Amino acid sequence: MIDWTPVVFVTFKVLIFGTCMFFAIKWHYDQGKKGANKRALWLTGGKVVAAFMLALVCVVLFTFTLASKLGLDLNMP
């Protein structure tokens, strides 16, 4: 017998994410048609990339610090 819980949740997730992606792409497309300033767009994109990279470095450092405090072996073979 099939377990219906994963089927229902995966279907719900696909429908919700698909709908959200559609409206997000539509909103960005409509904003682009308004004629945004290219310099401001590049500046904002650079800030987002910098913030993402900083967050990534923080997560990696936190992970390795926590792993070493827990006594995990982090040496490469």
C-alpha positions as CSV (number, residue, x, y, z in Angstrom):
1,M,0.0,0.0,0.0
2,I,1.3,3.5,-0.8
3,D,1.9,6.0,1.9
4,W,0.1,9.2,0.8
5,T,1.8,11.7,3.1
6,P,4.9,12.2,0.8
7,V,2.8,12.4,-2.3
8,V,0.5,15.1,-0.8
9,F,3.4,17.1,0.6
10,V,5.5,16.9,-2.5
11,T,2.5,17.9,-4.7
12,F,1.7,20.8,-2.4
13,K,5.4,21.9,-2.4
14,V,5.6,21.8,-6.2
15,L,2.4,23.8,-6.6
16,I,3.3,26.5,-4.0
17,F,6.9,26.9,-5.3
18,G,5.7,26.9,-8.9
19,T,3.2,29.6,-8.2
20,C,5.6,31.7,-6.2
21,M,8.3,31.4,-8.9
22,F,5.8,32.5,-11.6
23,F,4.8,35.6,-9.7
24,A,8.4,36.4,-8.7
25,I,9.5,36.2,-12.3
26,K,6.5,38.2,-13.5
27,W,7.2,40.9,-10.9
28,H,10.9,41.2,-11.8
29,Y,10.0,41.3,-15.5
30,D,7.5,44.1,-14.9
31,Q,10.1,46.0,-12.9
32,G,12.6,45.6,-15.7
33,K,10.2,47.1,-18.2
34,K,10.0,50.3,-16.1
35,G,13.5,51.1,-17.1
36,A,15.6,50.7,-14.0
37,N,18.9,52.5,-13.7
38,K,21.6,50.1,-14.8
39,R,24.2,51.5,-12.4
40,A,21.9,51.0,-9.4
41,L,21.1,47.5,-10.6
42,W,24.8,46.5,-10.8
43,L,25.5,48.1,-7.4
44,T,22.6,46.3,-5.7
45,G,23.6,43.0,-7.4
46,G,27.2,43.5,-6.1
47,K,25.9,44.1,-2.6
48,V,23.8,41.0,-2.7
49,V,26.7,38.9,-3.9
50,A,29.0,40.3,-1.2
51,A,26.4,39.7,1.5
52,F,26.0,36.1,0.3
53,M,29.7,35.4,0.3
54,L,30.1,36.9,3.8
55,A,27.2,34.7,5.0
56,L,28.8,31.7,3.3
57,V,32.1,32.3,5.0
58,C,30.4,32.7,8.4
59,V,28.5,29.5,8.0
60,V,31.6,27.6,7.0
61,L,33.7,29.0,9.9
62,F,30.9,28.2,12.4
63,T,30.5,24.7,11.0
64,F,34.3,23.9,11.3
65,T,34.5,25.5,14.8
66,L,31.5,23.5,16.0
67,A,32.9,20.3,14.5
68,S,36.3,20.8,16.1
69,K,34.7,21.5,19.5
70,L,32.7,18.3,19.2
71,G,35.9,16.4,18.5
72,L,35.3,15.5,14.9
73,D,38.3,14.7,12.8
74,L,38.5,17.3,10.0
75,N,41.8,16.2,8.5
76,M,41.8,15.4,4.8
77,P,43.2,12.0,3.9
